Amino acid sequence: SPTARPARLDLGADDGAIVWLGDQHLADIDTCQGVGTDQFRYDVDLIEGWNLLMVKVRDRGGGWGLRARLKTRDGDPLRDLLVSLAGPAPWRPDQSDADADGLGDVCDPTP
């Protein structure tokens, strides 16, 4: 986030999930349902810089899924956020394995 600010995390998970933003435990969803859009909503405070979102999905069978969106508290999209799956740098869809160890470079601590 370019600035510290209040926001809202909208989440959908199949079936349940445990959710953290930074060091704040937001939810322990213990349900059995399909994934939906914006099923659960949490007011959060973003810090300036990178905000780590961790979601552990609980699947009780069948398909599984996760949808997460950060919005303003009024529900408008936050369009100035960068997303990364690999740490404090913008994510790029790089599926290479430079050292051929079977672990993609994005996840490999020693590519």
C-alpha positions as CSV (number, residue, x, y, z in Angstrom):
1,S,0.0,0.0,0.0
2,P,1.5,3.4,-0.9
3,T,0.1,4.8,2.4
4,A,-1.3,3.5,5.8
5,R,-5.1,3.5,5.6
6,P,-8.2,1.7,6.7
7,A,-9.5,-0.9,4.3
8,R,-11.8,-3.9,4.0
9,L,-10.9,-7.5,3.2
10,D,-13.6,-9.3,1.4
11,L,-13.1,-13.1,1.3
12,G,-14.7,-16.2,0.0
13,A,-13.4,-19.7,0.9
14,D,-14.4,-23.3,0.3
15,D,-14.9,-24.7,2.8
16,G,-13.4,-22.8,5.7
17,A,-10.3,-20.7,6.4
18,I,-8.0,-19.2,8.9
19,V,-7.0,-15.6,8.0
20,W,-4.2,-13.3,9.1
21,L,-3.2,-9.8,7.9
22,G,0.2,-9.0,9.2
23,D,0.2,-10.2,12.8
24,Q,-3.6,-9.7,13.2
25,H,-5.7,-12.9,13.3
26,L,-8.8,-11.9,11.4
27,A,-10.9,-15.1,11.2
28,D,-11.3,-18.8,11.9
29,I,-14.0,-19.8,9.4
30,D,-15.3,-23.2,10.3
31,T,-18.1,-23.9,7.8
32,C,-18.9,-26.1,4.9
33,Q,-19.9,-24.2,1.7
34,G,-18.7,-23.6,-1.8
35,V,-16.5,-20.6,-2.5
36,G,-18.3,-17.4,-3.1
37,T,-17.4,-13.8,-3.7
38,D,-17.3,-11.5,-0.7
39,Q,-18.9,-14.0,1.7
40,F,-17.0,-12.7,4.7
41,R,-15.9,-9.0,5.3
42,Y,-13.3,-7.7,7.7
43,D,-12.3,-4.1,8.5
44,V,-8.5,-3.9,8.4
45,D,-5.8,-1.3,8.7
46,L,-3.1,-1.4,6.0
47,I,0.4,-0.3,6.8
48,E,2.4,1.7,4.3
49,G,4.4,-0.8,2.3
50,W,3.9,-4.5,2.0
51,N,1.1,-6.1,4.0
52,L,1.3,-9.9,4.3
53,L,-2.1,-11.7,3.9
54,M,-2.0,-15.3,4.8
55,V,-5.1,-17.6,4.3
56,K,-5.1,-21.3,5.1
57,V,-8.1,-22.9,3.3
58,R,-9.8,-25.8,5.0
59,D,-11.2,-28.2,2.5
60,R,-13.6,-30.9,3.6
61,G,-13.9,-32.6,0.2
62,G,-14.8,-31.8,-3.4
63,G,-13.5,-28.7,-5.0
64,W,-11.8,-25.9,-3.1
65,G,-11.2,-22.3,-3.8
66,L,-10.3,-18.9,-2.4
67,R,-11.2,-15.3,-3.4
68,A,-9.8,-12.3,-1.6
69,R,-10.2,-8.6,-2.4
70,L,-9.0,-5.5,-0.6
71,K,-11.4,-2.5,-0.9
72,T,-12.1,0.8,0.8
73,R,-14.3,0.5,3.8
74,D,-17.1,1.8,1.5
75,G,-16.6,-1.2,-0.8
76,D,-14.7,0.5,-3.7
77,P,-11.7,-1.3,-5.2
78,L,-8.3,-0.3,-4.1
79,R,-6.7,0.1,-7.5
80,D,-3.2,1.3,-6.4
81,L,-2.1,-1.9,-4.7
82,L,0.7,-4.2,-6.0
83,V,0.3,-7.9,-5.5
84,S,3.1,-10.4,-4.9
85,L,3.1,-14.1,-4.3
86,A,6.8,-14.1,-3.7
87,G,7.6,-11.4,-1.2
88,P,8.2,-7.6,-1.3
89,A,8.3,-7.2,-5.1
90,P,5.6,-7.1,-7.7
91,W,4.6,-10.6,-8.7
92,R,5.4,-11.8,-12.2
93,P,4.1,-15.0,-13.8
94,D,7.6,-16.7,-13.9
95,Q,7.3,-20.5,-13.8
96,S,11.0,-21.1,-14.6
97,D,13.3,-23.5,-12.6
98,A,16.8,-22.1,-13.2
99,D,18.6,-24.7,-11.2
100,A,16.4,-27.6,-12.4
101,D,15.8,-28.9,-8.9
102,G,12.0,-29.3,-9.5
103,L,11.2,-26.3,-7.3
104,G,10.1,-23.2,-9.3
105,D,12.2,-20.1,-8.9
106,V,9.4,-18.1,-7.3
107,C,9.3,-20.6,-4.4
108,D,12.9,-21.7,-4.4
109,P,15.1,-20.1,-1.6
110,T,18.2,-20.8,-3.8
111,P,17.2,-20.6,-7.5
